[in-house]
Amino acid sequence: MRIHHGGWHAAFLFTWFVSVSAVAQQGVAVAATDAADRASTGGGDIDTVVVTGRDERSYTVDSSAAATRLPLSLRDTPQSLTVVTRERLDDQNLHTVRDVLDHTPGVYSYQYDTERVLFTARGFTIDNLMYDGVPATTNSNTGSVEDALDLAFYERIEIVRGATGLTTGAGSPAASVNLVRKHADSRHAAVDFAFTQASWNDSRLDADVAVPLTNDGRIRARVVGAYQNRESYQDVYSNEKKVFYGVVDADLTERARLSVGYDYQNSMPQGNTWGSFPLYFSDGTPTNWPTSVTTAADWSFWNRRYETAFADLNYKFDGDWVLRSTLSWNRYTQSSQLFYVYGFPDADSGVVAVDPDNGYGGYAYADRAKVIQRSLDVYASGPFSLFGREHELVVGYNGSRVANNSVKASPLEAIDGGVLPWPVDMFHWNGTYPEPTFGEYTTSNDLTTTQNGLYLATRISILDPLKLVAGARYATWKIDSFSVYDTLNDSRYDYEQTIPYAGLVYDVMQQFSLFTSYTEIFKPQNARDINGHYLDPIDGKSYEVGIKGEHFGGKLNTALTLFRTLQDNVAAPIYNDDGSPAEFPDGSAKNRAIDGTVSRGFELELAGELTQGWNASLGWTHYLIDDADGHAVRTFVPRTLVRLYTTWNPRGALKRLTLGGGVDWQSDSSTQVGSPDGGATLHQGDVTLLGLMVRWQFTPQWSLQLNGENLLDKKYYVLDEYDNTYYGAPISGSASLRFRF
């Protein structure tokens, strides 16, 4: 497979990959005998049906079911997979989904404003989210996974790149993000408290308490909470966040386990932005603002609250078969008052004058929204014998119903074009701006989406070294929609599709496996053809081939993946003979379905323990993405990413010390932005971000950890496709005092 025009070749990468793995193995051969540590961190056999962990101080896991619902080792999973463990989260002081994905190989984030963040993988938007393997709704404001979710509740994060229709149903062929919850696994009391003080008046308190509720430990509880109050490198902004999670795990019998839990997160930002800041003055010269620039008003807010309740029942049959059923309820609510500045300030005065004819000036908007999802997931998994060999099978069903309702309001003071009547002074901006009076709220969205899926996956042992992983999902997707933003306010969709999955894994040598896989996913769309019929859903396909390694008894995992990811049935406009877009009488566009974008590249990854006390995670990814005509698209996303992080805990006199550090590097990128001349291309050079960590363990219970980010104080842009350009965070630091017992 050719990856880069005249550049990278699979043979070179394969040789490099095997050589590095071999050198690492020789250098730390003393650790290879310690294979007995491959026990689960779970509280019993039943917990292992979702994911099996190594131990809490590791950068890798023994197995994951995120790709196929089969509990496979990373080496036996025929797809590109990254696992971020709790140890890694604590080492890097990562608290949100965005914190994790910004350090994940092959994943890039960008933002429309302080509260709307999107993620991409292989050039496509990541819109597949799961909790313990159960699909969940994503951010209705962005269509991507929710960036602000706090990670205090979770043991690890699993990211499967490529199409994941077998497990998630509808979505894009970018990746899926699976959040694996903490559980009350300990039969003894355990506490974990941490206080963190960081740059920009960022204070955070974490508490994690586990206790047995019965003398024999058969019923256990765990409570997790966090409180954070912070400001930002961006002026005016502040955010108060409260999170809580409680779970009870009960061994009803030796075979049955019941888990019941609830979590809550309330995020209350103030002085948040809506959109970005002007990049040019009215005379065409660049503004070159400081990184603290903002266009937020001090009365703006964007409150978001998340709630989840779930009940999970596991039953283990004879022969290692397990039946698991999960009921879950999710509610998301938001309320906002937003302010946005559009136009180009005067180079001498810094004023954006009110100009309704060109739409220049300040805008305001308010809304309230509620999204409720109800889900059921039931599956059985276990081994079976056929033709004298042992195989594995999982068969199940999941379904969900999502109701999304929102209302909006506009300011009464708005003049023609919706512009507010007061000018904006960017040179003296401190958030002070007249707060408008908002009018009556009216319905903006009323959507009900229903998904159902029957899925089956199996792992067949064809030969001792050769395994076939195959499966399929029969999926249905229905929506009743009212949206003021759709050309047709009322829309109804009803689709059904069978989604295949196939992969081969062939063991070569003791440590390596060759693999190849084909997966699909689909995503409904509201574009219509020349006859007025809605186009079929967008099809996503992923082809992968590569080699994976498992070293030192599973303590270190390596992978090299070559991929080709496609989107077909993408809507393209139809044009009249005079070159104008063809439209229906209601003004909506006529479209045709074409084979869409094609992404191809490689992903190289290493994660785990190199030797006792030395953990590392390395990701090097590169891709190209073109549209149906062969033109490069989404150029604002860097084509090459390098993610490196490592920690070292020496032995002997310095055994209480842990040193860590990492580098995140991205290649150059560009996007089209607005300017007084009608438009310009903004180029962002390559970016190198350096982070360091040091931890001192005073006693087995007490530790102090220092973290620093962007220590080179690199000033750089975060680009997007809609001219919402931002500055990345400058140099920052944090100190965390932790007590564990």
ZISULWO-V463817 format. One record per residue. N is the residue number from 1. PSI is psi as a letter, one per 40 degrees, with the letter a starting at -180 (NA if undefined). Layout:
n = (N	N)
psi = (PSI	PSI)
This chain:
n = (1	2	3	4	5	6	7	8	9	10	11	12	13	14	15	16	17	18	19	20	21	22	23	24	25	26	27	28	29	30	31	32	33	34	35	36	37	38	39	40	41	42	43	44	45	46	47	48	49	50	51	52	53	54	55	56	57	58	59	60	61	62	63	64	65	66	67	68	69	70	71	72	73	74	75	76	77	78	79	80	81	82	83	84	85	86	87	88	89	90	91	92	93	94	95	96	97	98	99	100	101	102	103	104	105	106	107	108	109	110	111	112	113	114	115	116	117	118	119	120	121	122	123	124	125	126	127	128	129	130	131	132	133	134	135	136	137	138	139	140	141	142	143	144	145	146	147	148	149	150	151	152	153	154	155	156	157	158	159	160	161	162	163	164	165	166	167	168	169	170	171	172	173	174	175	176	177	178	179	180	181	182	183	184	185	186	187	188	189	190	191	192	193	194	195	196	197	198	199	200	201	202	203	204	205	206	207	208	209	210	211	212	213	214	215	216	217	218	219	220	221	222	223	224	225	226	227	228	229	230	231	232	233	234	235	236	237	238	239	240	241	242	243	244	245	246	247	248	249	250	251	252	253	254	255	256	257	258	259	260	261	262	263	264	265	266	267	268	269	270	271	272	273	274	275	276	277	278	279	280	281	282	283	284	285	286	287	288	289	290	291	292	293	294	295	296	297	298	299	300	301	302	303	304	305	306	307	308	309	310	311	312	313	314	315	316	317	318	319	320	321	322	323	324	325	326	327	328	329	330	331	332	333	334	335	336	337	338	339	340	341	342	343	344	345	346	347	348	349	350	351	352	353	354	355	356	357	358	359	360	361	362	363	364	365	366	367	368	369	370	371	372	373	374	375	376	377	378	379	380	381	382	383	384	385	386	387	388	389	390	391	392	393	394	395	396	397	398	399	400	401	402	403	404	405	406	407	408	409	410	411	412	413	414	415	416	417	418	419	420	421	422	423	424	425	426	427	428	429	430	431	432	433	434	435	436	437	438	439	440	441	442	443	444	445	446	447	448	449	450	451	452	453	454	455	456	457	458	459	460	461	462	463	464	465	466	467	468	469	470	471	472	473	474	475	476	477	478	479	480	481	482	483	484	485	486	487	488	489	490	491	492	493	494	495	496	497	498	499	500	501	502	503	504	505	506	507	508	509	510	511	512	513	514	515	516	517	518	519	520	521	522	523	524	525	526	527	528	529	530	531	532	533	534	535	536	537	538	539	540	541	542	543	544	545	546	547	548	549	550	551	552	553	554	555	556	557	558	559	560	561	562	563	564	565	566	567	568	569	570	571	572	573	574	575	576	577	578	579	580	581	582	583	584	585	586	587	588	589	590	591	592	593	594	595	596	597	598	599	600	601	602	603	604	605	606	607	608	609	610	611	612	613	614	615	616	617	618	619	620	621	622	623	624	625	626	627	628	629	630	631	632	633	634	635	636	637	638	639	640	641	642	643	644	645	646	647	648	649	650	651	652	653	654	655	656	657	658	659	660	661	662	663	664	665	666	667	668	669	670	671	672	673	674	675	676	677	678	679	680	681	682	683	684	685	686	687	688	689	690	691	692	693	694	695	696	697	698	699	700	701	702	703	704	705	706	707	708	709	710	711	712	713	714	715	716	717	718	719	720	721	722	723	724	725	726	727	728	729	730	731	732	733	734	735	736	737	738	739	740	741)
psi = (h	h	d	i	h	e	b	i	i	d	d	d	d	d	d	d	d	d	d	d	d	d	d	d	d	d	d	f	d	d	e	d	e	f	e	e	e	f	i	i	e	i	e	a	d	d	d	e	d	d	i	h	i	c	i	e	f	i	e	i	i	d	i	i	e	d	d	e	e	h	g	i	i	d	d	e	h	f	i	h	h	h	h	h	i	d	d	d	d	d	d	e	f	h	e	i	d	d	d	d	d	e	e	h	h	e	h	h	i	i	i	d	a	d	e	h	h	i	i	i	h	f	e	i	h	h	f	h	i	i	h	f	e	h	i	i	i	a	h	e	d	d	e	i	i	h	d	e	h	i	e	d	e	i	d	i	h	h	h	h	i	a	h	f	d	d	d	e	b	i	a	i	f	c	i	i	h	h	h	h	i	i	i	g	d	h	e	i	h	h	i	h	i	h	h	h	h	i	i	f	f	h	h	h	h	i	h	h	h	h	i	i	e	i	d	e	e	d	h	i	i	h	h	h	i	i	h	h	h	i	a	i	e	h	i	d	i	i	h	h	h	h	i	i	h	h	i	h	h	h	g	d	a	e	d	h	h	h	h	h	i	h	i	h	h	h	h	g	i	i	f	i	i	h	a	a	i	h	e	i	i	e	e	e	i	i	d	f	i	i	e	e	i	i	e	i	i	e	e	i	i	g	h	h	h	h	i	h	i	i	h	h	h	h	h	h	i	i	e	f	i	h	h	h	h	h	h	i	h	h	h	h	i	i	i	i	h	i	h	i	h	h	a	h	i	h	d	d	d	e	h	h	i	h	g	d	d	e	e	i	a	i	i	i	i	i	i	i	i	h	h	h	h	h	i	h	h	h	i	i	i	i	i	i	h	h	f	e	i	h	i	i	i	h	h	a	h	i	i	i	h	h	h	h	h	i	i	i	i	i	i	d	e	h	a	h	e	e	i	i	e	h	i	h	h	d	d	f	h	e	e	h	i	h	h	i	h	i	a	i	h	i	h	d	i	g	h	h	h	h	i	i	h	h	i	h	i	i	h	h	g	d	i	d	e	h	h	h	h	i	a	i	h	h	i	i	h	i	h	h	h	h	h	e	e	i	d	h	d	h	i	h	i	h	i	i	i	h	h	i	h	h	i	h	h	h	h	h	a	d	e	i	h	i	i	i	i	h	i	i	i	i	h	i	i	e	i	i	a	d	e	e	i	h	i	i	i	h	h	h	i	h	h	i	i	a	h	i	i	h	i	f	f	e	d	h	h	i	h	h	h	h	i	h	h	i	h	i	f	h	h	h	i	h	i	i	d	e	e	i	h	h	i	i	d	e	e	i	i	h	i	i	h	i	h	b	i	h	h	i	a	i	h	h	i	h	h	a	h	d	i	h	e	h	i	i	h	h	h	h	i	i	i	i	h	i	a	d	e	e	i	h	i	f	e	e	h	i	d	h	h	h	h	h	i	i	i	h	g	i	i	b	d	f	e	e	h	h	i	i	i	i	h	h	h	i	i	i	i	i	i	h	i	i	i	d	e	e	i	i	h	h	h	h	i	i	h	h	h	h	i	i	i	h	h	h	g	d	i	e	d	h	i	h	h	h	i	i	i	f	e	e	f	h	h	i	i	h	i	a	e	f	f	g	h	i	i	i	h	a	h	i	i	i	h	h	h	i	h	h	NA)
